[in-house]
């Protein structure tokens, strides 16, 4: 047993040592440093990724409905208003402007707009209506959507035909066409 100059040495457990406090603070700082980039994604709304998710959800719903009904459907875009929704194709192969069979109409977020839309049938549409055909087999017409946010930053949304996924790329990108 230890003895001090004054008397018996008694150790009390009422606090932490400086070393213990320093280790805890260092671990907390390390965790905060690692988590900060991920927390930033939750705190700042990412408008472009929101558009990507909305479009992917609409594609998935239209694709399922097209397969179940065994008819081709379309995703109809209105460039000026920044809206996109499902549509039924007429016998002529054009989407019916009125009516939304799945009632899944979406709008680009405030301050975001369509610059232009490119499909395999049309070169570049920058006003009016444009559409992407969704076939009952699951094939989706390759489509490139160019959007711009309120700060003037451009993004490209690429709809992949087989997977039905939407790839978001920064900048104004042009999809190469296959030679026929």
N, C-alpha and C positions, 0 to 999 in steps of 0.2 A: 504494500500500500504506500502510496506517495504521501509525502509530508511536505507541507509548505513551511515557510519560516514562522508563520504566525500560528499555524496549527494544522489540523488535518486538511488534506486536499479533498474537496468534494466537487464532483462534477454535476452540474445541473443540466437537464435536457429541455430547457425552456426556449431554445432558439436554434438557429442554424449557423454553421460556421461560414466564414467568408468564402471558402472554397466551394461549399455546396451551393451557395447563392450564385457564384460566378458560373458554375456548370449549368445550372438551370437557365440563367439568362442567356448563355451562349447557345444552348439548345433551342430556346424560344426564338432567338434571332435567326438561327439557321432555318428553322421551320417557316418563319415568316418570309425569309428571303426566297425559299423554294416555292411557297404558295402564292406569293404576290402576283406573278404573271397570270396565274390561273384565276385568281380573285378579280383581277382587272377585267377579265372577260365577262364576269357576271355583273360587275358594277356599271360598265359602259355598254349600252345596248348596241349590238352589231347589226345595223340595218340590213346590210347586204346579205349576211348569213341568214337573217330572218326571211328575206325574199327567197333565198335558195331553199330553205326548209318549206316555206309555203308552197312553192312551185313543185317540189318533190312530193309533198303530200297530195296535191291536186293530181299530179301525174299518176301516183299510185292508185288513187280512188277512180280516176277515169280508166286506167288500165284494167282494174278489176271489173268495173261495170261493163266495159267493152267485151271482156272475155266471157262474162256471165250472160250478157244479152246476145253475144255473137254478132255484133255489128260494130263497124268502125265508128269511133267518136272523135271529137276534136277538143283541143284546148284553144280557146278563142282569146286573142289579145286585142285590146283597143289601145293603140299607141298614145293618142292624145290624153285620154282619161287615166291611163296607167292601170287599167283593170285587166284581169285574166280570169277565165272561168271555163267550165265544161260546156260543150255544145254538141248537138246531134247533127250528123251530116245528112244533107238532102240526097235525093237520087242522083243529082248532078255532081255530087262530091263536094259541095260547098256547105259550110256550117250555117245552121239556122241562127240568125242574129237574135231573134226573140226566144226566150226560154232558156233555162239552165237545168238540165235533167238531174243533176246531182245537188243543185242548190249550194254550190261551193264557189261562189264568186269572191275574188280577192282583189285587193287594191295595193299598189305600191305604197310604201310609207310616205308620209308627208315630206316633200322636198326631194323625193327620188322620182325619176322619170325614165321612160323608155327613150333611148336615142334612136334605135332601129332594131328590126328583127329580121333574121335571115333564115329561110327554110330551104329544103332541097328543091321546092317548086318555084320559089320566088327569090330573086336576088337580094333585094334590100327594101324593106317596107318601113317608112318613117312617118306615115300618117294613115289614119283609118284602121281597118281591121286586118289581122293576119292570124293564121291558125296552124297548129301542129296536129297532124293526124295520128291517132292512136288506134292500131289495128287489133282485132280480137286475138291474134296470135301472140300479142305482147310486144310486137315491134312498134317503136315510136319513131316518128320522123325526126331525123337529126335537125336540131334547131339551135340557132345562136341568138341570144338576146343581149343587147348592149344597153346597160343602164348607167345613169349618172346621178350622183348625189348632189345635194345643195351646195357643196363646196366645189363642184366641178370635177370631182374625181370619177373616172370611168371604171366600170367593171363589166366583165363578160360572163354570162351564164351559158354553159354549153350543155344541152340535153343530149345524153348518150342514148343511142337508139336501142341497144340490146338490154342494157341494165335498167334503163329508165331513170338513171341518176342525173343529178344536176351538178356540174362542176363549176365552181366559182373561181374566176381568175381576175387578178387585178390588171387594169388597163383595157384598151380596145383591141381585142384579138380577132383574127379572121380565121375561120375554119377552112382548111383546104378541101376542095371538091375533088372527088374521084373522077378521073377522065373516063368517058364512056366510049 
